[in-house]
Amino acid sequence: MADETVVKSDLGFVQEVLEAGGEDLKKCFQCATCSVICPISPEEGPFPRKEMLYAQWGLKDKLIANPDIWLCHQCSDCTVYCPRGAKPGEVLGVLRQKTIEHYAFPGLLARWVGDFKFLPLLLAFPMLLFYLALNITGHWHLPPGPVVYSKLFPLLLVDILFTSAAAFAVYVFYRGVKNYWNDINAGPYKVDPDANLWKNLGNTLVDILSHDRFRQCGTTYKRSTNHLLVLVGFILLGLVTAWAVYYHYLRGFDSPYPITDPMKAVAILGTAALLYGIFGVIQERQLNAAKVGRGSYFDWLFVYVVAAVGVTGLGAWAFRLVGIRLLAYPTYFLHLTAVFFLFFYAPYSKMAHMVYRTVAMLHARMSGRGF
């Protein structure tokens, strides 16, 4: 008598996928067009056909610990050529969201980030935190005189709040990624114990920074350029932040810094790249919505938070230059709220894909799957 395989379906998980943006999942009839058309699917264990099957059957364990949902860059070529309109790209996007929810700690916070009705509560936390911090330190008022943001938010206070938020996010990421790595390495593709971790990590980061795989997309080719601009903007603005810390704590320079300071040029370039890229993402998504899907709330939340960071940052800078106190300080308050929201909730939002996708690509490279 042949061995029996028992399949345990999680119908609740199937319903979650349908409600989170994968509502066309059931249209898939396993023709494999998606795996054939995908320009970056590996020869060994190609995606997304098997992932669509697992999702239809509710095989949550095979999806959560599956690196291939992260190797997908959501080119959406599969969605365009799907003869049934099952939108595999959208489904895999939802599966990535569910993976983040599974590995994030606490999981409740991850579910809140993916649910629109909790958005006011998520926004209220940083705003209330800043309000209390300003009241306790006696800074809850519009400072007189020229606009100097450190008169409202002392730099030490900002550093304490944001360093704490960053430390929390790093801890959540570390915990989640550690468990994720252990799970994917227990699957069919195991890492060679003799593989050079740091060399492979370096090659993986070069691959990500070059966006070579994004550029293999046909339908959403422009997305690769916009995505790269957003990444460059983040890197440049991160450099500016480190530069400001150097100026303040090591050189004793007080902000605001003169417009002729080279740091300002980097800040302007970073802001321009971030804003141009994110509004390009918004435009491209809207133009291709009929072909590739409108995207989930989870996706759009991240896009609009990034846009809010850029717009409020630019507004705070512009209002300070022209000296409009009544607009400058509230805009700066909103900018800090948006930045805090972006990084504190990073392990629970789509921003986490930068970490999990890097880990999945590293694992695929080290396990010899051609990534």
Backbone hydrogen bonds, N-H to C=O, Kabsch-Sander energy under -0.5 kcal/mol:
donor,donor_aa,acceptor,acceptor_aa,energy
6,V,4,E,-0.5
7,V,5,T,-0.6
8,K,6,V,-0.6
9,S,7,V,-0.8
10,D,58,G,-2.0
11,L,9,S,-0.9
14,V,10,D,-1.6
15,Q,11,L,-2.0
16,E,12,G,-1.9
17,V,13,F,-2.3
18,L,14,V,-2.2
19,E,15,Q,-2.3
20,A,16,E,-1.7
21,G,18,L,-0.7
22,G,17,V,-2.4
25,L,22,G,-2.0
27,K,24,D,-1.6
28,C,25,L,-1.8
36,V,32,A,-1.8
37,I,33,T,-2.7
38,C,34,C,-1.5
45,G,43,E,-0.8
50,K,46,P,-0.6
52,M,48,P,-2.2
53,L,49,R,-2.0
54,Y,50,K,-2.7
55,A,51,E,-2.4
56,Q,52,M,-2.1
57,W,53,L,-2.1
58,G,54,Y,-0.7
58,G,55,A,-0.6
59,L,54,Y,-2.8
60,K,58,G,-1.8
62,K,59,L,-0.7
63,L,59,L,-0.7
63,L,60,K,-1.1
64,I,60,K,-2.9
65,A,61,D,-1.2
66,N,63,L,-1.4
69,I,66,N,-1.0
70,W,67,P,-1.5
71,L,67,P,-1.3
72,C,68,D,-1.5
80,V,76,S,-2.0
81,Y,77,D,-2.0
82,C,78,C,-0.8
85,G,82,C,-0.8
91,V,87,K,-2.0
92,L,88,P,-2.7
93,G,89,G,-1.5
94,V,90,E,-1.9
95,L,91,V,-2.2
96,R,92,L,-2.0
97,Q,93,G,-1.7
98,K,94,V,-2.3
99,T,95,L,-1.8
100,I,96,R,-2.3
101,E,97,Q,-2.3
102,H,98,K,-1.8
103,Y,99,T,-2.2
104,A,100,I,-2.1
109,L,106,P,-0.7
110,A,106,P,-1.1
111,R,107,G,-2.0
112,W,108,L,-1.9
113,V,109,L,-2.0
114,G,110,A,-1.3
115,D,112,W,-1.6
118,F,115,D,-1.8
119,L,116,F,-2.0
122,L,118,F,-2.3
123,L,119,L,-2.4
124,A,120,P,-2.2
125,F,121,L,-1.3
127,M,123,L,-1.6
128,L,124,A,-2.9
129,L,125,F,-2.4
130,F,126,P,-2.6
131,Y,127,M,-2.2
132,L,128,L,-2.6
133,A,129,L,-2.3
134,L,130,F,-2.5
135,N,131,Y,-2.2
136,I,132,L,-2.8
137,T,133,A,-1.8
138,G,135,N,-0.8
139,H,134,L,-3.2
140,W,134,L,-0.8
141,H,139,H,-2.4
148,V,146,P,-0.6
151,K,148,V,-2.0
152,L,148,V,-0.5
152,L,149,Y,-0.9
153,F,149,Y,-3.0
157,L,154,P,-0.5
158,V,154,P,-2.1
159,D,155,L,-2.7
160,I,156,L,-2.2
161,L,157,L,-2.3
162,F,158,V,-2.7
163,T,159,D,-2.3
164,S,160,I,-1.9
165,A,161,L,-1.9
166,A,162,F,-2.4
167,A,163,T,-2.5
168,F,164,S,-2.2
169,A,165,A,-2.4
170,V,166,A,-2.6
171,Y,167,A,-2.2
172,V,168,F,-2.3
173,F,169,A,-2.6
174,Y,170,V,-2.9
175,R,171,Y,-2.5
176,G,172,V,-2.5
177,V,173,F,-3.2
178,K,174,Y,-2.1
179,N,175,R,-1.6
180,Y,176,G,-2.5
181,W,177,V,-3.0
182,N,178,K,-1.9
183,D,179,N,-1.9
184,I,180,Y,-2.7
185,N,181,W,-2.1
186,A,182,N,-0.5
186,A,183,D,-0.8
187,G,184,I,-1.1
190,K,188,P,-0.8
192,D,366,M,-1.2
195,A,192,D,-2.2
197,L,195,A,-1.0
200,N,196,N,-2.3
201,L,197,L,-2.6
202,G,198,W,-2.3
203,N,199,K,-2.3
204,T,200,N,-2.2
205,L,201,L,-2.4
206,V,202,G,-2.1
207,D,203,N,-2.2
208,I,204,T,-2.2
209,L,205,L,-2.9
210,S,206,V,-2.2
211,H,207,D,-1.0
212,D,207,D,-0.9
215,R,211,H,-1.7
216,Q,213,R,-1.2
217,C,214,F,-1.8
220,T,75,C,-0.6
221,Y,218,G,-1.0
223,R,220,T,-1.2
224,S,220,T,-0.6
224,S,221,Y,-1.5
225,T,221,Y,-0.7
226,N,222,K,-2.2
227,H,223,R,-2.8
228,L,224,S,-2.1
229,L,225,T,-2.2
230,V,226,N,-2.1
231,L,227,H,-2.2
232,V,228,L,-2.8
233,G,229,L,-2.6
234,F,230,V,-2.3
235,I,231,L,-2.3
236,L,232,V,-2.7
237,L,233,G,-2.5
238,G,234,F,-2.1
239,L,235,I,-2.0
240,V,236,L,-2.1
241,T,237,L,-2.0
242,A,238,G,-2.1
243,W,239,L,-2.3
244,A,240,V,-2.5
245,V,241,T,-2.0
246,Y,242,A,-2.0
247,Y,243,W,-2.5
248,H,244,A,-2.6
249,Y,245,V,-2.6
250,L,245,V,-0.5
250,L,246,Y,-1.7
251,R,246,Y,-1.4
252,G,247,Y,-0.6
253,F,247,Y,-2.7
261,D,258,P,-1.9
264,K,261,D,-1.5
265,A,261,D,-0.9
266,V,262,P,-1.7
267,A,263,M,-2.3
268,I,264,K,-2.7
269,L,265,A,-2.4
270,G,266,V,-2.7
271,T,267,A,-2.5
272,A,268,I,-2.5
273,A,269,L,-2.4
274,L,270,G,-2.4
275,L,271,T,-2.8
276,Y,272,A,-2.7
277,G,273,A,-2.3
278,I,274,L,-2.6
279,F,275,L,-2.3
280,G,276,Y,-1.4
281,V,277,G,-2.0
282,I,278,I,-2.1
283,Q,279,F,-2.2
284,E,280,G,-2.7
285,R,281,V,-2.4
286,Q,282,I,-2.1
287,L,283,Q,-2.4
288,N,284,E,-1.9
289,A,286,Q,-0.7
291,K,288,N,-0.6
292,V,288,N,-3.0
293,G,289,A,-1.8
300,W,296,S,-2.3
301,L,297,Y,-2.7
302,F,298,F,-1.2
303,V,299,D,-1.8
304,Y,300,W,-2.6
305,V,301,L,-2.1
306,V,302,F,-2.3
307,A,303,V,-2.1
308,A,304,Y,-2.3
309,V,305,V,-2.3
310,G,306,V,-2.1
311,V,307,A,-2.8
312,T,308,A,-2.4
313,G,309,V,-1.7
314,L,310,G,-2.4
315,G,311,V,-2.6
316,A,312,T,-2.7
317,W,313,G,-1.8
318,A,314,L,-2.5
319,F,315,G,-3.0
320,R,316,A,-1.6
321,L,317,W,-2.0
322,V,318,A,-1.9
323,G,319,F,-0.7
324,I,319,F,-2.0
325,R,323,G,-1.2
327,L,324,I,-1.0
328,A,324,I,-2.9
329,Y,325,R,-1.8
331,T,327,L,-1.9
332,Y,328,A,-2.2
333,F,329,Y,-2.3
334,L,330,P,-2.2
335,H,331,T,-2.2
336,L,332,Y,-2.6
337,T,333,F,-1.9
338,A,334,L,-2.5
339,V,335,H,-2.6
340,F,336,L,-2.6
341,F,337,T,-2.6
342,L,338,A,-2.4
343,F,339,V,-2.1
344,F,340,F,-3.1
345,Y,341,F,-1.6
346,A,343,F,-0.7
348,Y,345,Y,-1.8
349,S,345,Y,-1.2
349,S,346,A,-0.7
352,A,346,A,-0.5
352,A,349,S,-1.9
353,H,350,K,-2.0
354,M,351,M,-1.6
355,V,352,A,-1.1
356,Y,352,A,-2.5
357,R,353,H,-2.2
358,T,354,M,-0.6
359,V,355,V,-2.2
360,A,356,Y,-2.5
361,M,357,R,-2.7
362,L,358,T,-2.3
363,H,359,V,-2.5
364,A,360,A,-2.4
365,R,361,M,-2.2
366,M,362,L,-2.6
367,S,363,H,-2.0
368,G,365,R,-1.1
369,R,364,A,-2.8
